[in-house]
Amino acid sequence: MAQAEGLRFTCIRGYRCEQKGWVYLTEQDLRNAAAFLGLTRGAFEKRYVYRTRRRLRLRKPPNAQCHFLSAGGCAIHPVKPAQCRLFPFWPELVERRKEWNRTGKYCPGIGEGPLIQIGTALETAHLRTPIPENPVPNRQFPTELAHSYRVSL
């Protein structure tokens, strides 16, 4: 993509994400999600996480992509893992217009929302920014239908 261009993206809440693959977690992602759901770290990990010596990832439930995705969107949206928070600003998407456009065919938020400069999108794609250390517990599924994904560096 040309550097003079920008990208538009707004996360459309209530739309079921159709991204395929594994969701990898950091230890901080695990702590935040557990606290948000009112679970101990151990209880959350036992129920939702597959751990190897080097990686953590969310388990996939039968016939679904993620335990937390439903028709209403992501049940842990305020504390979703870094991999999910950075979507669609993944290097493989922002560096290749064809992949960005392909992803836009199933993600209605691509092409919507505020203009994000390509340089900012590229920087974001290569960052791994932390999420709040003390997320506010919320056992109610968020009712907002949409919110803008704001890139902050």
Contact map, one row per residue, 1 for C-alpha under 8 A:
111010000000000000000000000000000000000000000000000000000000000000000000000000000000000000000111100000000000000000000100000000000000000000000000000000000
111110000000000000000000000000000000000000000000000000000000000000000000000000000000000000000000000000000000000000000100000000000000000000000000000000000
111111000000000000000000000000000000000000000000000000000000000000000000000000000000000000000000000000000000000000000110000000000000000000000000000000000
011111000000000000000000000000000000000000000000000000000000000000000000000000000000000000000000000000000000000000001100000000000000000000000000000000000
111111100000000000000000000000000000000000000000000000000000000000000000000000000000000000000000000000000000000000001100000000000000000000000000000000000
001111110000000000000000000000000000000000000000000000000000000000000000000000000000000000000000000000000000000000111100000000000000000000000000000000000
000011111000000000000000000000000000000000000000000000000000000000000000000000000000000000000000000000000000001000111100100000000000000000000000000000000
000001111100000000000000000000000000000000000000000000000000000000000000000000000000000000000000000000000000111111110000000000000000000000000000000000000
000000111110000000000000000000000000000000000000000000000000000000000000000000000000000100000000000000000000111111110000000000000000000000000000000110000
000000011111000000000000000000000000000000000000000000000000000000000000000000000000000000000000000000000000111111000000000000000000000000000000011110000
000000001111100000000000000000000000000000000000000000000000000000000000000000000000000000000000000000000000100000000000000000000000000000000000011110000
000000000111111000000000000000000000000000000000000000000000000000000000000000000000000000000000000000000001100000000000000000000000000000000000111100000
000000000011111000000000000000000000000000000000000000000000000000000001110000000000000000000000000000000000000000000000000000000000000000000001111000000
000000000001111100000000000000000000000000000000000000000000000000000011100000000000000000000000000000000000000000000000000000000000000000000000110000000
000000000001111110000000000000000000000000000000000000000000000000000011100000000000000000000000000000000000000000000000000000000000000000000000000000000
000000000000011111000000000000000000000000000000000000000000000000001111110000000000000000000000000000000000000000000000000000000000000000000000000000000
000000000000001111100000000000000000000000000000000000000000000000001000100000000000000000000000000000000010000000000000000000000000000000000000000000000
000000000000000111110000000000000000000000000000000000000000000010000000000000000000000000000000000000000110000000000000000000000000000000000000000000000
000000000000000011111000000000000000000000000000000000000000000000000000000000000000000000000000000000000000000000000000000000000000000000000000000000000
000000000000000001111100000000000000000000000000000000000000000010000000000000000000000000000000000000000000000000000000000000000000000000000000000000000
000000000000000000111110000000000000000000000000000000000000000010000000000000000000000000000000000000000000000000000000000000000000000000000000000000000
000000000000000000011111000000000000000000000000000000001100000000000000000000000000000000000000000000000000000000000000000000000000000000000000000000000
000000000000000000001111100000000000000000000000000000001100000000000000000000001011000000000000000000000000000000000000000000000000000000000000000000000
000000000000000000000111110000000000000000000000000000111100000000000000000000001010000000000000000000000000000000000000000000000000000000000000000000000
000000000000000000000011111111000000000000000000000000111100000000000000000000001110000000000000000000000000000000000000000000000000000000000000000000000
000000000000000000000001111111000000000000000000000000010000000000000000000000001100000000000000000000000000000000000000000000000000000000000000000000000
000000000000000000000000111111100000000000000000000000010000000000000000000000000000000000000000000000000000000000000000000000000000000000000000000000000
000000000000000000000000111111110000000000000000000000000000000000000000000000000000000000000000000000000000000000000000000000000110100000000000000000000
000000000000000000000000111111111000000000000000000000000000000000000000000000111100000000000000000000000000000000000000000000000010000000000000000000000
000000000000000000000000111111111100000010011000000000000000000000000000000000001000000000000000000000000000000000000000000000000000000000000000000000000
000000000000000000000000001111111110000010000000000000000000000000000000000000000000000000000000000000000000000000000000000000000000000000000000000000000
000000000000000000000000000111111111000000000000000000000000000000000000000000100000000000000000000000000000000000000000000000000001111000000000000000000
000000000000000000000000000011111111100000010000000000000000000000000000000100110000000000000000000000000000000000000000000000000000000000000000000000000
000000000000000000000000000001111111111110110000000000000000000000000000000000000000000000000000000000000000000000000000000000000000000000000000000000000
000000000000000000000000000000111111111110000000000000000000000000000000000000000000000000000000000000000000000000000000000000000000001110000000000000000
000000000000000000000000000000011111111000000000000000000000000000000000000100100000000000000000000000000000000000000000000000000000001111100000000000000
000000000000000000000000000000001111111000000000000000000000000000000000000100000000000000000000000000000000000000000000000000000000000011100000000000000
000000000000000000000000000000000111111100000000000000000000000000000000000000000000000000000000000000000000000000000000000000000000000010100000000000000
000000000000000000000000000000000111111111110000000000000000000000000000000000000000000000000000000000000000000000000000000000000000000000000000000000000
000000000000000000000000000000000110011111110000000000000000000000000000000000000000000000000000000000000000000000000000000000000000000000000000000000000
000000000000000000000000000001100110001111111000000000000000000000000000000000000000000000000000000000000000000000000000000000000000000000000000000000000
000000000000000000000000000000000000001111111100000000000000000000000000000000000000000000000000000000000000000000000000000000000000000000000000000000000
000000000000000000000000000000000100001111111110000000000000000000000000000000000000000000000000000000000000000000000000000000000000000000000000000000000
000000000000000000000000000001001100001111111111100000000000000000000000000000000000000000000000000000000000000000000000000000000000000000000000000000000
000000000000000000000000000001000000000011111111110000000000000000000000000000000000000000000000000000000000000000000000000000000000000000000000000000000
000000000000000000000000000000000000000001111111100000000000000000000000000000000000000000000000000000000000000000000000000000000000000000000000000000000
000000000000000000000000000000000000000000111111100000000000000000000000000000000000000000000000000000000000000000000000000000000000000000000000000000000
000000000000000000000000000000000000000000011111110000000110000000100000000000000000000000000000000000000000000000000000000000000000000000000000000000000
000000000000000000000000000000000000000000011111111000011110000000000000000000000000000000000000000000000000000000000000000000000000000000000000000000000
000000000000000000000000000000000000000000001001111100011110000000000000000000000000000000000000000000000000000000000000000000000000000000000000000000000
000000000000000000000000000000000000000000000000111111111000000000000000000000000000000000000000000000000000000000000000000000000000000000000000000000000
000000000000000000000000000000000000000000000000011111110000000000000000000000000000000000000000000000000000000000000000000000000000000000000000000000000
000000000000000000000000000000000000000000000000001111100000000000000000000000000000000000000000000000000000000000000000000000000000000000000000000000000
000000000000000000000000000000000000000000000000001111110000000000000000000000000000000000000000000000000000000000000000000000000000000000000000000000000
000000000000000000000001100000000000000000000000001111111000000000000000000000000000000000000000000000000000000000000000000000000000000000000000000000000
000000000000000000000001111000000000000000000000111101111100000000000000000000000000000000000000000000000000000000000000000000000000000000000000000000000
000000000000000000000111100000000000000000000000111000111110000000000000000000000000000000000000000000000000000000000000000000000000000000000000000000000
000000000000000000000111100000000000000000000001110000011111000001000000000000000000000000000000000000000000000000000000000000000000000000000000000000000
000000000000000000000000000000000000000000000001110000001111100001100000000000000000000000000000000000000000000000000000000000000000000000000000000000000
000000000000000000000000000000000000000000000000000000000111110111100000000000000000000000000000000000000000000000000000000000000000000000000000000000000
000000000000000000000000000000000000000000000000000000000011111111100000000000000000000000000000000000000000000000000000000000000000000000000000000000000
000000000000000000000000000000000000000000000000000000000001111100000000000000000000000000000000000000000000000000000000000000000000000000000000000000000
000000000000000000000000000000000000000000000000000000000000111110000000000000000000000000000000000000000000000000000000000000000000000000000000000000000
000000000000000000000000000000000000000000000000000000000001111111100000000000000000000000000000000000000000000000000000000000000000000000000000000000000
000000000000000001011000000000000000000000000000000000000001101111101000000000000000000000000000000000000000000000000000000000000000000000000000000000000
000000000000000000000000000000000000000000000000000000000111100111111000000000000000000000000000000000000000000000000000000000000000000000000000000000000
000000000000000000000000000000000000000000000001000000000011100111111000000000000000000000000000000000000000000000000000000000000000000000000000000000000
000000000000000000000000000000000000000000000000000000000000000001111100011100000000000000000000000000000000000000000000000000000000000000000000000000000
000000000000000110000000000000000000000000000000000000000000000011111111111000000000000000000000000000000000000000000000000000000000000000000000000000000
000000000000000100000000000000000000000000000000000000000000000000011111111000000000000000000000000000000000000000000000000000000000000000000000000000000
000000000000011100000000000000000000000000000000000000000000000000001111100000000000000000000000000000000000000000000000000000000000000000000000000000000
000000000000111100000000000000000000000000000000000000000000000000001111111000000000000000000000000000000000000000000000000000000000000000000000000000000
000000000000111110000000000000000000000000000000000000000000000000001111111010000000000000000000000000000000000000000000000000000000000000000000000000000
000000000000100100000000000000000000000000000000000000000000000000011101111110010000000000000000000000000000000000000000000000000000000000000000000000000
000000000000000000000000000000000000000000000000000000000000000000011101111110000000000000000000000000000000000000000000000000000000000000001100000000000
000000000000000000000000000000001001100000000000000000000000000000010000011111110000000000000000000000000000000000000000000000000000000000001000000000000
000000000000000000000000000000000000000000000000000000000000000000000000111111110000000000000000000000000000000000000000000000000000000000000000000000000
000000000000000000000000000000000000000000000000000000000000000000000000000111110000000000000000000000000000000000000000000000000000001000000000000000000
000000000000000000000000000010011001000000000000000000000000000000000000000111111000000000000000000000000000000000000000000000000011001000000000000000000
000000000000000000000000000010001000000000000000000000000000000000000000010111111101100000000000000000000000000000000000000000000000000000000000000000000
000000000000000000000011110011000000000000000000000000000000000000000000000000111111100000000000000000000000000000000000000000000000000000000000000000000
000000000000000000000000110010000000000000000000000000000000000000000000000000011111110000000000000000000000000000000000000000011110000000000000000000000
000000000000000000000011100000000000000000000000000000000000000000000000000000001111111000000000000000000000000000000000000000000000000000000000000000000
000000000000000000000010000000000000000000000000000000000000000000000000000000011111111000000000000000000000000000000000000000000000000000000000000000000
000000000000000000000000000000000000000000000000000000000000000000000000000000011111111000000000000000000000000000000000000000000000000000000000000000000
000000000000000000000000000000000000000000000000000000000000000000000000000000000111111111000000000000000000000000000000000110000000000000000000000000000
000000000000000000000000000000000000000000000000000000000000000000000000000000000011111111000000000000000000000000000000000000000000000000000000000000000
000000001000000000000000000000000000000000000000000000000000000000000000000000000000011111001100000000000000010000000000000000000000000000000000000000000
000000000000000000000000000000000000000000000000000000000000000000000000000000000000011111101100000000000000000000000000110110000000000000000000000000000
000000000000000000000000000000000000000000000000000000000000000000000000000000000000011111111100000000000000000000000000000011000000000000000000000000000
000000000000000000000000000000000000000000000000000000000000000000000000000000000000000011111110000000000000000000000000010011000000000000000000000000000
000000000000000000000000000000000000000000000000000000000000000000000000000000000000000001111111001000000000000000000000000000000000000000000000000000000
000000000000000000000000000000000000000000000000000000000000000000000000000000000000000111111111101100100000000000000000000000000000000000000000000000000
100000000000000000000000000000000000000000000000000000000000000000000000000000000000000111111111101100000000000000000100110010000000000000000000000000000
100000000000000000000000000000000000000000000000000000000000000000000000000000000000000000111111100000000000000000000000010000000000000000000000000000000
100000000000000000000000000000000000000000000000000000000000000000000000000000000000000000011111111100000000000000000000000000000000000000000000000000000
100000000000000000000000000000000000000000000000000000000000000000000000000000000000000000001111111110000000000000000000000000000000000000000000000000000
000000000000000000000000000000000000000000000000000000000000000000000000000000000000000000000001111111000000000000000000000000000000000000000000000000000
000000000000000000000000000000000000000000000000000000000000000000000000000000000000000000011101111111100000000000000000000000000000000000000000000000000
000000000000000000000000000000000000000000000000000000000000000000000000000000000000000000001101111111110000000000000000000000000000000000000000000000000
000000000000000000000000000000000000000000000000000000000000000000000000000000000000000000000000111111111000000000000000000000000000000000000000000000000
000000000000000000000000000000000000000000000000000000000000000000000000000000000000000000000000011111111100000000000000000000000000000000000000000000000
000000000000000000000000000000000000000000000000000000000000000000000000000000000000000000001000001111111110010000000000000000000000000000000000000000000
000000000000000000000000000000000000000000000000000000000000000000000000000000000000000000000000000111111111111000000000000000000000000000000000000000000
000000000000000000000000000000000000000000000000000000000000000000000000000000000000000000000000000011111111000000000000000000000000000000000000000000000
000000000000000001000000000000000000000000000000000000000000000000000000000000000000000000000000000001111111000000000000000000000000000000000000000000000
000000000000000011000000000000000000000000000000000000000000000000000000000000000000000000000000000000111111110000000000000000000000000000000000000000000
000000000001000000000000000000000000000000000000000000000000000000000000000000000000000000000000000000011111111100000000000000000000000000000000000000000
000000011111000000000000000000000000000000000000000000000000000000000000000000000000000000000000000000010011111110000000000000000000000000000000000000000
000000011100000000000000000000000000000000000000000000000000000000000000000000000000000100000000000000110011111100000000000000000000000000000000000000000
000000111100000000000000000000000000000000000000000000000000000000000000000000000000000000000000000000010001111110000000000000000000000000000000000000000
000000011100000000000000000000000000000000000000000000000000000000000000000000000000000000000000000000000001111111000000000000000000000000000000000000000
000000011100000000000000000000000000000000000000000000000000000000000000000000000000000000000000000000000000101111100000000000000000000000000000000100000
000000011100000000000000000000000000000000000000000000000000000000000000000000000000000000000000000000000000000111110000000000000000000000000000000100000
000001111000000000000000000000000000000000000000000000000000000000000000000000000000000000000000000000000000000011111000000000000000000000000000000000000
000001111000000000000000000000000000000000000000000000000000000000000000000000000000000000000000000000000000000001111101100000000000000000000000000000100
000111100000000000000000000000000000000000000000000000000000000000000000000000000000000000000000000000000000000000111111100000000000000000000000000000000
111111100000000000000000000000000000000000000000000000000000000000000000000000000000000000000100000000000000000000011111110000000000000000000000000000000
001000000000000000000000000000000000000000000000000000000000000000000000000000000000000000000000000000000000000000001111111000000000000000000000000000000
000000000000000000000000000000000000000000000000000000000000000000000000000000000000000000000000000000000000000000011111111100000000000000000000000000100
000000100000000000000000000000000000000000000000000000000000000000000000000000000000000010000100000000000000000000011111111110000000000000000000000000100
000000000000000000000000000000000000000000000000000000000000000000000000000000000000000010100110000000000000000000000111111111000000000000000000000000000
000000000000000000000000000000000000000000000000000000000000000000000000000000000000000000000000000000000000000000000011111111100000000000000000000000000
000000000000000000000000000000000000000000000000000000000000000000000000000000000000010010000000000000000000000000000001111111110000000000000000000000101
000000000000000000000000000000000000000000000000000000000000000000000000000000000000010011100100000000000000000000000000111111100000000000000000000000000
000000000000000000000000000000000000000000000000000000000000000000000000000000000000000001100000000000000000000000000000011111110000000000000000000000000
000000000000000000000000000000000000000000000000000000000000000000000000000000000000000000000000000000000000000000000000001111111000000000000000000000000
000000000000000000000000000000000000000000000000000000000000000000000000000000000100000000000000000000000000000000000000000101111100000000000000000000000
000000000000000000000000000000000000000000000000000000000000000000000000000000000100000000000000000000000000000000000000000000111110000000000000000000000
000000000000000000000000000100000000000000000000000000000000000000000000000000000100000000000000000000000000000000000000000000011111000000000000000000000
000000000000000000000000000110000000000000000000000000000000000000000000000000100100000000000000000000000000000000000000000000001111100000000000000000000
000000000000000000000000000000010000000000000000000000000000000000000000000000100000000000000000000000000000000000000000000000000111111000000000000000000
000000000000000000000000000100010000000000000000000000000000000000000000000000000000000000000000000000000000000000000000000000000011111000000000000000000
000000000000000000000000000000010000000000000000000000000000000000000000000000000000000000000000000000000000000000000000000000000001111100000000000000000
000000000000000000000000000000010011000000000000000000000000000000000000000001100000000000000000000000000000000000000000000000000001111110000000000000000
000000000000000000000000000000000011000000000000000000000000000000000000000000000000000000000000000000000000000000000000000000000000011111000000000000000
000000000000000000000000000000000011110000000000000000000000000000000000000000000000000000000000000000000000000000000000000000000000001111100000000000000
000000000000000000000000000000000001100000000000000000000000000000000000000000000000000000000000000000000000000000000000000000000000000111111000000000000
000000000000000000000000000000000001110000000000000000000000000000000000000000000000000000000000000000000000000000000000000000000000000011111000000000000
000000000000000000000000000000000000000000000000000000000000000000000000000000000000000000000000000000000000000000000000000000000000000001111100000000000
000000000000000000000000000000000000000000000000000000000000000000000000001100000000000000000000000000000000000000000000000000000000000001111110000000000
000000000000000000000000000000000000000000000000000000000000000000000000001000000000000000000000000000000000000000000000000000000000000000011111000000000
000000000000000000000000000000000000000000000000000000000000000000000000000000000000000000000000000000000000000000000000000000000000000000001111100000000
000000000000100000000000000000000000000000000000000000000000000000000000000000000000000000000000000000000000000000000000000000000000000000000111111000000
000000000001110000000000000000000000000000000000000000000000000000000000000000000000000000000000000000000000000000000000000000000000000000000011111000000
000000000111110000000000000000000000000000000000000000000000000000000000000000000000000000000000000000000000000000000000000000000000000000000001111100000
000000000111100000000000000000000000000000000000000000000000000000000000000000000000000000000000000000000000000000000000000000000000000000000001111110000
000000001111000000000000000000000000000000000000000000000000000000000000000000000000000000000000000000000000000011000000000000000000000000000000011111000
000000001110000000000000000000000000000000000000000000000000000000000000000000000000000000000000000000000000000000000000000000000000000000000000001111100
000000000000000000000000000000000000000000000000000000000000000000000000000000000000000000000000000000000000000000000000000000000000000000000000000111110
000000000000000000000000000000000000000000000000000000000000000000000000000000000000000000000000000000000000000000010001100100000000000000000000000011111
000000000000000000000000000000000000000000000000000000000000000000000000000000000000000000000000000000000000000000000000000000000000000000000000000001111
000000000000000000000000000000000000000000000000000000000000000000000000000000000000000000000000000000000000000000000000000100000000000000000000000000111
